[in-house]
Amino acid sequence: MTRKRISSFPMPASRRFPLLLIGAFLALYLVWGSTKGEFRP
């Protein structure tokens, strides 16, 4: 995905997208950390 496509969205949903992205990233990080047994970045 290009950044131009994301920045071209003036909708209120654009504010919710970063939160969903961060939430998904944190969830994946927690799952990956739990499977490895280590919580080091």
C-alpha angles and dihedrals in degrees: 000000000000123000090227090065092052094045090050091069110095090174122120086242088074088071092052094048097071090050091052090047092051091045092051091046092051091048091052090046092052092048092046090048093049092050091050093042091228130098098198117130 
